[in-house]
């Protein structure tokens, strides 16, 4: 069972998370924890003038699936808005919940497919997205920043 869940690709992603450092002066920062598995993700973001992620800093303390999910997110996040991140999170959530056929369109999302049948891992997989969305919420709005 765990062999099928922790594939070579999941493990490769888990050790290749980009942007693994806190940012000095983020526009938004958030720390989120999973109540079900204890995973923790801290996300810092710096936003461009058009409110997309210009810089990302992320710290991940999670199982290999949570780390792999964070690697996918961190690879794709630069240039994305809160709406973009929320849409991808909803696609992934829908897949894990069984209401969508695929986990999403981003590169490497297909590698998370084996986790669908392991609900105890779903929170760790979604946690990086929740952290980035919480960092967006913590960032001042365009009018507040002006």
N, CA, C and O atoms as a GROMACS GRO file, in nm:
protein
  584
    1UNK      N    1   0.083  -0.119   0.000
    1UNK     CA    2   0.000   0.000   0.000
    1UNK      C    3   0.087   0.125   0.000
    1UNK      O    4   0.067   0.211  -0.086
    2UNK      N    5   0.182   0.139   0.092
    2UNK     CA    6   0.264   0.260   0.096
    2UNK      C    7   0.356   0.271  -0.024
    2UNK      O    8   0.393   0.382  -0.062
    3UNK      N    9   0.394   0.157  -0.086
    3UNK     CA   10   0.479   0.163  -0.205
    3UNK      C   11   0.405   0.233  -0.319
    3UNK      O   12   0.465   0.313  -0.391
    4UNK      N   13   0.278   0.203  -0.335
    4UNK     CA   14   0.201   0.267  -0.441
    4UNK      C   15   0.176   0.414  -0.410
    4UNK      O   16   0.166   0.496  -0.501
    5UNK      N   17   0.168   0.448  -0.284
    5UNK     CA   18   0.141   0.586  -0.244
    5UNK      C   19   0.265   0.673  -0.255
    5UNK      O   20   0.259   0.783  -0.310
    6UNK      N   21   0.376   0.625  -0.206
    6UNK     CA   22   0.501   0.702  -0.210
    6UNK      C   23   0.586   0.656  -0.328
    6UNK      O   24   0.683   0.581  -0.313
    7UNK      N   25   0.548   0.703  -0.444
    7UNK     CA   26   0.618   0.665  -0.567
    7UNK      C   27   0.751   0.738  -0.578
    7UNK      O   28   0.779   0.832  -0.504
    8UNK      N   29   0.830   0.693  -0.671
    8UNK     CA   30   0.959   0.759  -0.698
    8UNK      C   31   0.936   0.907  -0.733
    8UNK      O   32   1.014   0.993  -0.690
    9UNK      N   33   0.832   0.936  -0.809
    9UNK     CA   34   0.805   1.075  -0.847
    9UNK      C   35   0.762   1.159  -0.728
    9UNK      O   36   0.801   1.275  -0.718
   10UNK      N   37   0.681   1.104  -0.640
   10UNK     CA   38   0.642   1.176  -0.518
   10UNK      C   39   0.766   1.208  -0.435
   10UNK      O   40   0.782   1.320  -0.388
   11UNK      N   41   0.853   1.110  -0.418
   11UNK     CA   42   0.974   1.132  -0.339
   11UNK      C   43   1.068   1.232  -0.407
   11UNK      O   44   1.133   1.311  -0.339
   12UNK      N   45   1.076   1.228  -0.539
   12UNK     CA   46   1.159   1.325  -0.613
   12UNK      C   47   1.106   1.466  -0.591
   12UNK      O   48   1.183   1.559  -0.565
   13UNK      N   49   0.975   1.482  -0.602
   13UNK     CA   50   0.914   1.614  -0.579
   13UNK      C   51   0.936   1.659  -0.434
   13UNK      O   52   0.966   1.776  -0.410
   14UNK      N   53   0.922   1.568  -0.341
   14UNK     CA   54   0.932   1.601  -0.198
   14UNK      C   55   1.067   1.661  -0.161
   14UNK      O   56   1.076   1.741  -0.068
   15UNK      N   57   1.170   1.624  -0.232
   15UNK     CA   58   1.304   1.676  -0.202
   15UNK      C   59   1.345   1.789  -0.295
   15UNK      O   60   1.461   1.830  -0.296
   16UNK      N   61   1.251   1.839  -0.373
   16UNK     CA   62   1.286   1.945  -0.470
   16UNK      C   63   1.194   2.066  -0.461
   16UNK      O   64   1.155   2.122  -0.563
   17UNK      N   65   1.158   2.105  -0.341
   17UNK     CA   66   1.068   2.220  -0.322
   17UNK      C   67   1.145   2.349  -0.350
   17UNK      O   68   1.243   2.378  -0.280
   18UNK      N   69   1.103   2.426  -0.450
   18UNK     CA   70   1.170   2.555  -0.472
   18UNK      C   71   1.122   2.661  -0.373
   18UNK      O   72   1.019   2.645  -0.308
   19UNK      N   73   1.198   2.768  -0.362
   19UNK     CA   74   1.162   2.885  -0.279
   19UNK      C   75   1.152   2.852  -0.131
   19UNK      O   76   1.066   2.905  -0.061
   20UNK      N   77   1.240   2.763  -0.083
   20UNK     CA   78   1.235   2.718   0.057
   20UNK      C   79   1.312   2.812   0.149
   20UNK      O   80   1.415   2.774   0.205
   21UNK      N   81   1.263   2.932   0.164
   21UNK     CA   82   1.319   3.022   0.263
   21UNK      C   83   1.217   3.131   0.289
   21UNK      O   84   1.139   3.167   0.201
   22UNK      N   85   1.220   3.183   0.409
   22UNK     CA   86   1.130   3.293   0.443
   22UNK      C   87   1.175   3.419   0.372
   22UNK      O   88   1.294   3.438   0.347
   23UNK      N   89   1.081   3.506   0.340
   23UNK     CA   90   1.112   3.635   0.278
   23UNK      C   91   1.130   3.739   0.387
   23UNK      O   92   1.064   3.734   0.491
   24UNK      N   93   1.220   3.834   0.364
   24UNK     CA   94   1.250   3.936   0.464
   24UNK      C   95   1.132   4.028   0.492
   24UNK      O   96   1.098   4.051   0.608
   25UNK      N   97   1.070   4.081   0.390
   25UNK     CA   98   0.960   4.176   0.408
   25UNK      C   99   0.842   4.137   0.320
   25UNK      O  100   0.814   4.204   0.220
   26UNK      N  101   0.773   4.029   0.356
   26UNK     CA  102   0.661   3.986   0.272
   26UNK      C  103   0.542   4.080   0.282
   26UNK      O  104   0.522   4.148   0.383
   27UNK      N  105   0.464   4.084   0.176
   27UNK     CA  106   0.337   4.157   0.179
   27UNK      C  107   0.235   4.078   0.262
   27UNK      O  108   0.151   4.136   0.331
   28UNK      N  109   0.244   3.947   0.255
   28UNK     CA  110   0.155   3.862   0.331
   28UNK      C  111   0.229   3.739   0.379
   28UNK      O  112   0.316   3.687   0.309
   29UNK      N  113   0.196   3.693   0.497
   29UNK     CA  114   0.258   3.573   0.554
   29UNK      C  115   0.153   3.497   0.633
   29UNK      O  116   0.063   3.556   0.692
   30UNK      N  117   0.166   3.365   0.631
   30UNK     CA  118   0.071   3.283   0.706
   30UNK      C  119   0.135   3.149   0.742
   30UNK      O  120   0.218   3.096   0.669
   31UNK      N  121   0.094   3.099   0.856
   31UNK     CA  122   0.133   2.964   0.898
   31UNK      C  123   0.005   2.886   0.919
   31UNK      O  124  -0.085   2.930   0.989
   32UNK      N  125  -0.004   2.769   0.857
   32UNK     CA  126  -0.121   2.684   0.874
   32UNK      C  127  -0.075   2.544   0.916
   32UNK      O  128   0.032   2.497   0.878
   33UNK      N  129  -0.160   2.481   0.995
   33UNK     CA  130  -0.132   2.345   1.044
   33UNK      C  131  -0.253   2.257   1.015
   33UNK      O  132  -0.368   2.303   1.018
   34UNK      N  133  -0.226   2.134   0.988
   34UNK     CA  134  -0.332   2.037   0.970
   34UNK      C  135  -0.367   1.978   1.106
   34UNK      O  136  -0.280   1.931   1.178
   35UNK      N  137  -0.494   1.981   1.140
   35UNK     CA  138  -0.538   1.921   1.266
   35UNK      C  139  -0.536   1.768   1.258
   35UNK      O  140  -0.525   1.700   1.360
   36UNK      N  141  -0.548   1.716   1.136
   36UNK     CA  142  -0.556   1.571   1.123
   36UNK      C  143  -0.420   1.503   1.124
   36UNK      O  144  -0.408   1.390   1.173
   37UNK      N  145  -0.316   1.569   1.069
   37UNK     CA  146  -0.188   1.499   1.060
   37UNK      C  147  -0.071   1.575   1.121
   37UNK      O  148   0.039   1.521   1.130
   38UNK      N  149  -0.093   1.699   1.164
   38UNK     CA  150   0.013   1.776   1.227
   38UNK      C  151   0.107   1.846   1.131
   38UNK      O  152   0.202   1.911   1.175
   39UNK      N  153   0.084   1.833   1.002
   39UNK     CA  154   0.170   1.902   0.904
   39UNK      C  155   0.160   2.053   0.924
   39UNK      O  156   0.059   2.104   0.971
   40UNK      N  157   0.268   2.122   0.887
   40UNK     CA  158   0.275   2.268   0.902
   40UNK      C  159   0.339   2.328   0.777
   40UNK      O  160   0.440   2.278   0.728
   41UNK      N  161   0.278   2.436   0.726
   41UNK     CA  162   0.334   2.510   0.613
   41UNK      C  163   0.330   2.658   0.646
   41UNK      O  164   0.228   2.710   0.691
   42UNK      N  165   0.442   2.725   0.622
   42UNK     CA  166   0.451   2.869   0.636
   42UNK      C  167   0.475   2.924   0.495
   42UNK      O  168   0.563   2.878   0.423
   43UNK      N  169   0.396   3.024   0.457
   43UNK     CA  170   0.411   3.085   0.325
   43UNK      C  171   0.424   3.236   0.339
   43UNK      O  172   0.348   3.300   0.411
   44UNK      N  173   0.524   3.291   0.270
   44UNK     CA  174   0.543   3.435   0.258
   44UNK      C  175   0.527   3.470   0.111
   44UNK      O  176   0.576   3.398   0.024
   45UNK      N  177   0.459   3.581   0.084
   45UNK     CA  178   0.446   3.626  -0.055
   45UNK      C  179   0.476   3.774  -0.067
   45UNK      O  180   0.445   3.853   0.022
   46UNK      N  181   0.535   3.810  -0.177
   46UNK     CA  182   0.548   3.949  -0.218
   46UNK      C  183   0.469   3.960  -0.347
   46UNK      O  184   0.487   3.882  -0.440
   47UNK      N  185   0.380   4.059  -0.351
   47UNK     CA  186   0.289   4.076  -0.464
   47UNK      C  187   0.339   4.184  -0.559
   47UNK      O  188   0.400   4.283  -0.517
   48UNK      N  189   0.311   4.164  -0.686
   48UNK     CA  190   0.339   4.265  -0.786
   48UNK      C  191   0.228   4.370  -0.781
   48UNK      O  192   0.130   4.354  -0.708
   49UNK      N  193   0.243   4.475  -0.859
   49UNK     CA  194   0.141   4.580  -0.863
   49UNK      C  195   0.005   4.527  -0.910
   49UNK      O  196  -0.099   4.581  -0.872
   50UNK      N  197   0.007   4.421  -0.992
   50UNK     CA  198  -0.121   4.365  -1.038
   50UNK      C  199  -0.169   4.247  -0.952
   50UNK      O  200  -0.251   4.167  -0.995
   51UNK      N  201  -0.115   4.238  -0.828
   51UNK     CA  202  -0.164   4.146  -0.724
   51UNK      C  203  -0.143   3.999  -0.758
   51UNK      O  204  -0.225   3.914  -0.723
   52UNK      N  205  -0.032   3.970  -0.826
   52UNK     CA  206   0.008   3.831  -0.846
   52UNK      C  207   0.136   3.808  -0.767
   52UNK      O  208   0.205   3.902  -0.730
   53UNK      N  209   0.167   3.682  -0.742
   53UNK     CA  210   0.286   3.649  -0.664
   53UNK      C  211   0.411   3.683  -0.744
   53UNK      O  212   0.435   3.627  -0.851
   54UNK      N  213   0.491   3.775  -0.690
   54UNK     CA  214   0.619   3.810  -0.751
   54UNK      C  215   0.732   3.729  -0.687
   54UNK      O  216   0.828   3.691  -0.754
   55UNK      N  217   0.718   3.703  -0.556
   55UNK     CA  218   0.815   3.621  -0.483
   55UNK      C  219   0.741   3.534  -0.383
   55UNK      O  220   0.639   3.574  -0.327
   56UNK      N  221   0.795   3.416  -0.363
   56UNK     CA  222   0.735   3.321  -0.269
   56UNK      C  223   0.845   3.266  -0.180
   56UNK      O  224   0.954   3.234  -0.226
   57UNK      N  225   0.815   3.255  -0.053
   57UNK     CA  226   0.900   3.183   0.041
   57UNK      C  227   0.813   3.081   0.111
   57UNK      O  228   0.701   3.112   0.153
   58UNK      N  229   0.862   2.960   0.125
   58UNK     CA  230   0.778   2.855   0.183
   58UNK      C  231   0.862   2.763   0.272
   58UNK      O  232   0.974   2.726   0.236
   59UNK      N  233   0.808   2.729   0.386
   59UNK     CA  234   0.867   2.629   0.476
   59UNK      C  235   0.764   2.519   0.494
   59UNK      O  236   0.647   2.546   0.520
   60UNK      N  237   0.808   2.395   0.479
   60UNK     CA  238   0.716   2.283   0.482
   60UNK      C  239   0.765   2.177   0.581
   60UNK      O  240   0.879   2.130   0.574
   61UNK      N  241   0.678   2.142   0.674
   61UNK     CA  242   0.703   2.031   0.765
   61UNK      C  243   0.584   1.938   0.749
   61UNK      O  244   0.483   1.952   0.818
   62UNK      N  245   0.597   1.843   0.656
   62UNK     CA  246   0.485   1.755   0.622
   62UNK      C  247   0.539   1.622   0.571
   62UNK      O  248   0.660   1.606   0.550
   63UNK      N  249   0.450   1.529   0.551
   63UNK     CA  250   0.485   1.401   0.493
   63UNK      C  251   0.530   1.422   0.347
   63UNK      O  252   0.520   1.533   0.294
   64UNK      N  253   0.578   1.318   0.285
   64UNK     CA  254   0.626   1.329   0.147
   64UNK      C  255   0.517   1.379   0.053
   64UNK      O  256   0.547   1.451  -0.042
   65UNK      N  257   0.393   1.342   0.076
   65UNK     CA  258   0.285   1.390  -0.011
   65UNK      C  259   0.262   1.540   0.006
   65UNK      O  260   0.241   1.611  -0.093
   66UNK      N  261   0.266   1.588   0.128
   66UNK     CA  262   0.254   1.731   0.152
   66UNK      C  263   0.370   1.807   0.093
   66UNK      O  264   0.352   1.916   0.037
   67UNK      N  265   0.489   1.751   0.105
   67UNK     CA  266   0.608   1.814   0.047
   67UNK      C  267   0.599   1.814  -0.106
   67UNK      O  268   0.633   1.914  -0.170
   68UNK      N  269   0.554   1.704  -0.164
   68UNK     CA  270   0.540   1.698  -0.310
   68UNK      C  271   0.437   1.799  -0.358
   68UNK      O  272   0.459   1.866  -0.459
   69UNK      N  273   0.327   1.811  -0.287
   69UNK     CA  274   0.224   1.909  -0.322
   69UNK      C  275   0.281   2.051  -0.314
   69UNK      O  276   0.254   2.134  -0.400
   70UNK      N  277   0.360   2.078  -0.209
   70UNK     CA  278   0.423   2.209  -0.194
   70UNK      C  279   0.520   2.236  -0.308
   70UNK      O  280   0.530   2.350  -0.356
   71UNK      N  281   0.592   2.134  -0.352
   71UNK     CA  282   0.685   2.150  -0.464
   71UNK      C  283   0.611   2.188  -0.592
   71UNK      O  284   0.656   2.274  -0.668
   72UNK      N  285   0.499   2.122  -0.616
   72UNK     CA  286   0.418   2.154  -0.735
   72UNK      C  287   0.369   2.298  -0.727
   72UNK      O  288   0.381   2.373  -0.823
   73UNK      N  289   0.314   2.335  -0.613
   73UNK     CA  290   0.264   2.472  -0.594
   73UNK      C  291   0.376   2.574  -0.610
   73UNK      O  292   0.361   2.672  -0.683
   74UNK      N  293   0.488   2.553  -0.542
   74UNK     CA  294   0.597   2.650  -0.545
   74UNK      C  295   0.655   2.666  -0.685
   74UNK      O  296   0.701   2.774  -0.721
   75UNK      N  297   0.654   2.559  -0.763
   75UNK     CA  298   0.702   2.566  -0.901
   75UNK      C  299   0.611   2.652  -0.987
   75UNK      O  300   0.658   2.720  -1.078
   76UNK      N  301   0.482   2.648  -0.960
   76UNK     CA  302   0.383   2.715  -1.044
   76UNK      C  303   0.336   2.852  -0.993
   76UNK      O  304   0.275   2.927  -1.070
   77UNK      N  305   0.361   2.885  -0.868
   77UNK     CA  306   0.295   2.999  -0.802
   77UNK      C  307   0.334   3.137  -0.853
   77UNK      O  308   0.251   3.228  -0.855
   78UNK      N  309   0.459   3.156  -0.895
   78UNK     CA  310   0.502   3.289  -0.939
   78UNK      C  311   0.416   3.332  -1.059
   78UNK      O  312   0.400   3.258  -1.156
   79UNK      N  313   0.361   3.453  -1.048
   79UNK     CA  314   0.275   3.506  -1.153
   79UNK      C  315   0.128   3.472  -1.136
   79UNK      O  316   0.046   3.511  -1.220
   80UNK      N  317   0.094   3.401  -1.029
   80UNK     CA  318  -0.045   3.360  -1.007
   80UNK      C  319  -0.112   3.451  -0.904
   80UNK      O  320  -0.049   3.499  -0.810
   81UNK      N  321  -0.242   3.473  -0.925
   81UNK     CA  322  -0.324   3.553  -0.834
   81UNK      C  323  -0.386   3.461  -0.728
   81UNK      O  324  -0.377   3.339  -0.737
   82UNK      N  325  -0.448   3.523  -0.630
   82UNK     CA  326  -0.522   3.445  -0.529
   82UNK      C  327  -0.631   3.363  -0.597
   82UNK      O  328  -0.655   3.248  -0.560
   83UNK      N  329  -0.697   3.422  -0.695
   83UNK     CA  330  -0.804   3.351  -0.767
   83UNK      C  331  -0.748   3.228  -0.839
   83UNK      O  332  -0.810   3.122  -0.839
   84UNK      N  333  -0.630   3.242  -0.899
   84UNK     CA  334  -0.566   3.129  -0.967
   84UNK      C  335  -0.535   3.016  -0.869
   84UNK      O  336  -0.564   2.900  -0.896
   85UNK      N  337  -0.475   3.052  -0.755
   85UNK     CA  338  -0.438   2.952  -0.655
   85UNK      C  339  -0.563   2.885  -0.599
   85UNK      O  340  -0.565   2.763  -0.581
   86UNK      N  341  -0.667   2.963  -0.572
   86UNK     CA  342  -0.792   2.907  -0.520
   86UNK      C  343  -0.855   2.811  -0.620
   86UNK      O  344  -0.909   2.708  -0.580
   87UNK      N  345  -0.850   2.843  -0.748
   87UNK     CA  346  -0.909   2.756  -0.850
   87UNK      C  347  -0.835   2.622  -0.856
   87UNK      O  348  -0.898   2.517  -0.868
   88UNK      N  349  -0.703   2.626  -0.848
   88UNK     CA  350  -0.625   2.502  -0.850
   88UNK      C  351  -0.652   2.420  -0.724
   88UNK      O  352  -0.663   2.298  -0.730
   89UNK      N  353  -0.661   2.488  -0.610
   89UNK     CA  354  -0.692   2.418  -0.487
   89UNK      C  355  -0.827   2.349  -0.495
   89UNK      O  356  -0.842   2.235  -0.451
   90UNK      N  357  -0.926   2.417  -0.551
   90UNK     CA  358  -1.059   2.359  -0.565
   90UNK      C  359  -1.058   2.239  -0.659
   90UNK      O  360  -1.128   2.141  -0.634
   91UNK      N  361  -0.981   2.247  -0.767
   91UNK     CA  362  -0.969   2.132  -0.858
   91UNK      C  363  -0.910   2.013  -0.783
   91UNK      O  364  -0.960   1.901  -0.793
   92UNK      N  365  -0.803   2.037  -0.710
   92UNK     CA  366  -0.736   1.931  -0.636
   92UNK      C  367  -0.828   1.875  -0.528
   92UNK      O  368  -0.838   1.753  -0.511
   93UNK      N  369  -0.895   1.963  -0.455
   93UNK     CA  370  -0.989   1.918  -0.352
   93UNK      C  371  -1.100   1.833  -0.414
   93UNK      O  372  -1.134   1.727  -0.362
   94UNK      N  373  -1.155   1.880  -0.526
   94UNK     CA  374  -1.262   1.805  -0.594
   94UNK      C  375  -1.216   1.666  -0.637
   94UNK      O  376  -1.291   1.569  -0.626
   95UNK      N  377  -1.093   1.657  -0.686
   95UNK     CA  378  -1.039   1.528  -0.724
   95UNK      C  379  -1.025   1.437  -0.603
   95UNK      O  380  -1.068   1.321  -0.606
   96UNK      N  381  -0.966   1.489  -0.496
   96UNK     CA  382  -0.946   1.407  -0.376
   96UNK      C  383  -1.080   1.364  -0.315
   96UNK      O  384  -1.090   1.255  -0.259
   97UNK      N  385  -1.182   1.450  -0.326
   97UNK     CA  386  -1.314   1.419  -0.273
   97UNK      C  387  -1.395   1.327  -0.365
   97UNK      O  388  -1.501   1.278  -0.326
   98UNK      N  389  -1.346   1.305  -0.487
   98UNK     CA  390  -1.414   1.216  -0.580
   98UNK      C  391  -1.513   1.282  -0.674
   98UNK      O  392  -1.586   1.212  -0.744
   99UNK      N  393  -1.516   1.415  -0.678
   99UNK     CA  394  -1.611   1.483  -0.766
   99UNK      C  395  -1.547   1.532  -0.897
   99UNK      O  396  -1.616   1.589  -0.981
  100UNK      N  397  -1.418   1.510  -0.915
  100UNK     CA  398  -1.347   1.545  -1.039
  100UNK      C  399  -1.265   1.425  -1.085
  100UNK      O  400  -1.224   1.341  -1.004
  101UNK      N  401  -1.244   1.418  -1.215
  101UNK     CA  402  -1.167   1.306  -1.270
  101UNK      C  403  -1.017   1.320  -1.253
  101UNK      O  404  -0.947   1.220  -1.238
  102UNK      N  405  -0.965   1.442  -1.255
  102UNK     CA  406  -0.821   1.461  -1.246
  102UNK      C  407  -0.785   1.562  -1.139
  102UNK      O  408  -0.870   1.642  -1.099
  103UNK      N  409  -0.659   1.561  -1.092
  103UNK     CA  410  -0.617   1.650  -0.984
  103UNK      C  411  -0.589   1.794  -1.027
  103UNK      O  412  -0.573   1.881  -0.941
  104UNK      N  413  -0.584   1.821  -1.156
  104UNK     CA  414  -0.557   1.957  -1.203
  104UNK      C  415  -0.462   1.956  -1.319
  104UNK      O  416  -0.407   1.852  -1.355
  105UNK      N  417  -0.441   2.073  -1.376
  105UNK     CA  418  -0.365   2.084  -1.500
  105UNK      C  419  -0.218   2.120  -1.482
  105UNK      O  420  -0.142   2.115  -1.578
  106UNK      N  421  -0.178   2.156  -1.363
  106UNK     CA  422  -0.038   2.194  -1.344
  106UNK      C  423   0.053   2.073  -1.363
  106UNK      O  424   0.014   1.959  -1.338
  107UNK      N  425   0.175   2.100  -1.409
  107UNK     CA  426   0.273   1.994  -1.424
  107UNK      C  427   0.287   1.916  -1.293
  107UNK      O  428   0.289   1.975  -1.185
  108UNK      N  429   0.296   1.789  -1.304
  108UNK     CA  430   0.320   1.696  -1.192
  108UNK      C  431   0.200   1.670  -1.102
  108UNK      O  432   0.210   1.588  -1.010
  109UNK      N  433   0.087   1.736  -1.125
  109UNK     CA  434  -0.031   1.710  -1.041
  109UNK      C  435  -0.074   1.564  -1.049
  109UNK      O  436  -0.124   1.508  -0.951
  110UNK      N  437  -0.054   1.502  -1.164
  110UNK     CA  438  -0.096   1.363  -1.181
  110UNK      C  439  -0.028   1.270  -1.080
  110UNK      O  440  -0.082   1.164  -1.048
  111UNK      N  441   0.088   1.308  -1.031
  111UNK     CA  442   0.159   1.224  -0.936
  111UNK      C  443   0.088   1.216  -0.800
  111UNK      O  444   0.119   1.129  -0.719
  112UNK      N  445  -0.005   1.306  -0.776
  112UNK     CA  446  -0.081   1.304  -0.650
  112UNK      C  447  -0.201   1.209  -0.657
  112UNK      O  448  -0.271   1.190  -0.558
  113UNK      N  449  -0.225   1.151  -0.773
  113UNK     CA  450  -0.343   1.067  -0.794
  113UNK      C  451  -0.353   0.950  -0.698
  113UNK      O  452  -0.463   0.916  -0.654
  114UNK      N  453  -0.241   0.888  -0.664
  114UNK     CA  454  -0.244   0.772  -0.575
  114UNK      C  455  -0.299   0.806  -0.437
  114UNK      O  456  -0.346   0.718  -0.365
  115UNK      N  457  -0.294   0.933  -0.399
  115UNK     CA  458  -0.339   0.974  -0.265
  115UNK      C  459  -0.492   0.983  -0.255
  115UNK      O  460  -0.545   0.996  -0.145
  116UNK      N  461  -0.560   0.977  -0.366
  116UNK     CA  462  -0.705   0.990  -0.364
  116UNK      C  463  -0.771   0.890  -0.268
  116UNK      O  464  -0.867   0.924  -0.199
  117UNK      N  465  -0.719   0.770  -0.265
  117UNK     CA  466  -0.777   0.666  -0.181
  117UNK      C  467  -0.724   0.665  -0.038
  117UNK      O  468  -0.746   0.570   0.037
  118UNK      N  469  -0.654   0.772  -0.001
  118UNK     CA  470  -0.595   0.783   0.133
  118UNK      C  471  -0.638   0.916   0.197
  118UNK      O  472  -0.559   1.010   0.203
  119UNK      N  473  -0.764   0.924   0.243
  119UNK     CA  474  -0.816   1.050   0.295
  119UNK      C  475  -0.735   1.110   0.409
  119UNK      O  476  -0.738   1.231   0.429
  120UNK      N  477  -0.664   1.030   0.482
  120UNK     CA  478  -0.581   1.080   0.590
  120UNK      C  479  -0.466   1.167   0.541
  120UNK      O  480  -0.406   1.240   0.620
  121UNK      N  481  -0.436   1.162   0.414
  121UNK     CA  482  -0.328   1.241   0.355
  121UNK      C  483  -0.379   1.368   0.284
  121UNK      O  484  -0.300   1.454   0.246
  122UNK      N  485  -0.509   1.378   0.265
  122UNK     CA  486  -0.565   1.490   0.188
  122UNK      C  487  -0.532   1.626   0.250
  122UNK      O  488  -0.501   1.721   0.178
  123UNK      N  489  -0.539   1.636   0.382
  123UNK     CA  490  -0.513   1.765   0.448
  123UNK      C  491  -0.370   1.812   0.421
  123UNK      O  492  -0.348   1.930   0.396
  124UNK      N  493  -0.274   1.721   0.426
  124UNK     CA  494  -0.134   1.758   0.401
  124UNK      C  495  -0.114   1.803   0.258
  124UNK      O  496  -0.034   1.892   0.231
  125UNK      N  497  -0.186   1.743   0.165
  125UNK     CA  498  -0.174   1.778   0.023
  125UNK      C  499  -0.232   1.917  -0.003
  125UNK      O  500  -0.177   1.992  -0.083
  126UNK      N  501  -0.340   1.952   0.064
  126UNK     CA  502  -0.405   2.081   0.043
  126UNK      C  503  -0.341   2.194   0.124
  126UNK      O  504  -0.360   2.311   0.092
  127UNK      N  505  -0.265   2.160   0.225
  127UNK     CA  506  -0.210   2.259   0.317
  127UNK      C  507  -0.125   2.367   0.250
  127UNK      O  508  -0.139   2.484   0.286
  128UNK      N  509  -0.037   2.335   0.155
  128UNK     CA  510   0.041   2.442   0.091
  128UNK      C  511  -0.047   2.548   0.023
  128UNK      O  512  -0.017   2.667   0.026
  129UNK      N  513  -0.155   2.502  -0.039
  129UNK     CA  514  -0.248   2.594  -0.105
  129UNK      C  515  -0.318   2.682  -0.001
  129UNK      O  516  -0.335   2.802  -0.022
  130UNK      N  517  -0.357   2.621   0.110
  130UNK     CA  518  -0.422   2.696   0.217
  130UNK      C  519  -0.327   2.802   0.274
  130UNK      O  520  -0.370   2.913   0.307
  131UNK      N  521  -0.200   2.768   0.287
  131UNK     CA  522  -0.102   2.863   0.340
  131UNK      C  523  -0.084   2.982   0.247
  131UNK      O  524  -0.080   3.096   0.292
  132UNK      N  525  -0.073   2.956   0.118
  132UNK     CA  526  -0.056   3.066   0.023
  132UNK      C  527  -0.182   3.153   0.018
  132UNK      O  528  -0.173   3.276   0.013
  133UNK      N  529  -0.298   3.091   0.020
  133UNK     CA  530  -0.422   3.169   0.022
  133UNK      C  531  -0.434   3.252   0.149
  133UNK      O  532  -0.482   3.365   0.144
  134UNK      N  533  -0.393   3.198   0.262
  134UNK     CA  534  -0.394   3.274   0.387
  134UNK      C  535  -0.294   3.389   0.381
  134UNK      O  536  -0.320   3.496   0.436
  135UNK      N  537  -0.182   3.370   0.314
  135UNK     CA  538  -0.084   3.479   0.297
  135UNK      C  539  -0.144   3.590   0.211
  135UNK      O  540  -0.121   3.708   0.238
  136UNK      N  541  -0.220   3.554   0.108
  136UNK     CA  542  -0.290   3.655   0.028
  136UNK      C  543  -0.386   3.733   0.116
  136UNK      O  544  -0.394   3.856   0.107
  137UNK      N  545  -0.460   3.663   0.202
  137UNK     CA  546  -0.555   3.729   0.291
  137UNK      C  547  -0.485   3.824   0.388
  137UNK      O  548  -0.541   3.927   0.426
  138UNK      N  549  -0.364   3.789   0.429
  138UNK     CA  550  -0.288   3.872   0.522
  138UNK      C  551  -0.225   3.994   0.456
  138UNK      O  552  -0.189   4.090   0.524
  139UNK      N  553  -0.212   3.991   0.325
  139UNK     CA  554  -0.151   4.102   0.251
  139UNK      C  555  -0.250   4.218   0.244
  139UNK      O  556  -0.370   4.195   0.230
  140UNK      N  557  -0.201   4.340   0.252
  140UNK     CA  558  -0.292   4.454   0.238
  140UNK      C  559  -0.350   4.457   0.096
  140UNK      O  560  -0.286   4.415   0.000
  141UNK      N  561  -0.471   4.506   0.087
  141UNK     CA  562  -0.532   4.521  -0.046
  141UNK      C  563  -0.458   4.631  -0.121
  141UNK      O  564  -0.379   4.705  -0.062
  142UNK      N  565  -0.484   4.642  -0.250
  142UNK     CA  566  -0.416   4.742  -0.332
  142UNK      C  567  -0.440   4.882  -0.276
  142UNK      O  568  -0.348   4.964  -0.276
  143UNK      N  569  -0.561   4.913  -0.229
  143UNK     CA  570  -0.590   5.046  -0.177
  143UNK      C  571  -0.522   5.068  -0.041
  143UNK      O  572  -0.484   5.180  -0.010
  144UNK      N  573  -0.508   4.961   0.040
  144UNK     CA  574  -0.440   4.974   0.168
  144UNK      C  575  -0.291   4.993   0.151
  144UNK      O  576  -0.226   5.062   0.230
  145UNK      N  577  -0.235   4.930   0.046
  145UNK     CA  578  -0.093   4.938   0.022
  145UNK      C  579  -0.050   5.073  -0.035
  145UNK      O  580   0.066   5.112  -0.024
  146UNK      N  581  -0.144   5.143  -0.096
  146UNK     CA  582  -0.112   5.273  -0.159
  146UNK      C  583  -0.093   5.384  -0.059
  146UNK      O  584  -0.066   5.498  -0.097
   0.00000   0.00000   0.00000
